[in-house]
Amino acid sequence: MSDSRYDQGMKIRRATLGEAHVDRAEAAKTDLDQAFQTLITEGAWGTVWASDGIAPRERSMLTLALLAALGNFDEIPMHIRATQRTGASKQDVIEAFQHVAIYAGVPRANHALKLAKQTYAEMEAEAAASDQT
């Protein structure tokens, strides 16, 4: 394991997904998924997301479009939440999913939009609740 790639990956993962999300994922880690968690931290976060080739906003849009196009819907809410930190706006997400509709299919884009709407509503409710405290 490359400590520098792992450490860089963990830094970017935390910056993108938030401390609380990563802390929950780390607390849930077991011997069964330890190697997998290291792989995604080094590969996805320490290599791909760490690249200066494109900005986090665009990387976020690409990720959401690819998740939707491939039907990997379970991770869409997590990456919608990450848009708060990557700078991708709701309009950016809509544009990404419109590309999915044309190039990968309307049903996948439709389901991704449904998940985005639900997640944005949850985020707004959470923000409102935290404003009241």
MOLIN-V370270 format. One line per field, one symbol per residue. ss: DSSP state (@ for helix, = for strand, . for the rest). psi: psi as a letter, one per 20 degrees, with the letter a starting at -180 (. if undefined). burial: I if it has 24 or more other ideal C-beta (glycine too) atoms within 12 Angstrom, else O. A space follows every 10 residues. Layout:
ss: ???
psi: ???
burial: ???
This chain:
ss: ..@@@@@@@@ @@@@@@@.@@ @@@@@@@@.. ...@@@@@@@ @@@@@@@@.. .....@@@@@ @@@@@@@@@. ..@@@@@@@@ @@@@@@...@ @@@@@@@@@@ @@@..@@@@@ @@@@@@@@@@ @@@@@@@@@@ @@.
psi: pohggggggh ghgghgiqgg ghggghhipr hhjghghggh gggggifghi qjhqqhghhg gggggggghi kmhhiggghg hhhhhijprg hggggghhgg ggiipghggg hghghggggh gggggggghh hi.
burial: OOOOIIOIII OIIIOIIOOO OIOOIOOOOO OOOOOOIIOI IIIIIIOIII OOOOOIIOII IIIIIIIIIO OOIOIIIIII IIIIIIOIOO OIIIIIIIII OOOIOOOIIO IIIOIIOOII OOOOOOOOOO OOO
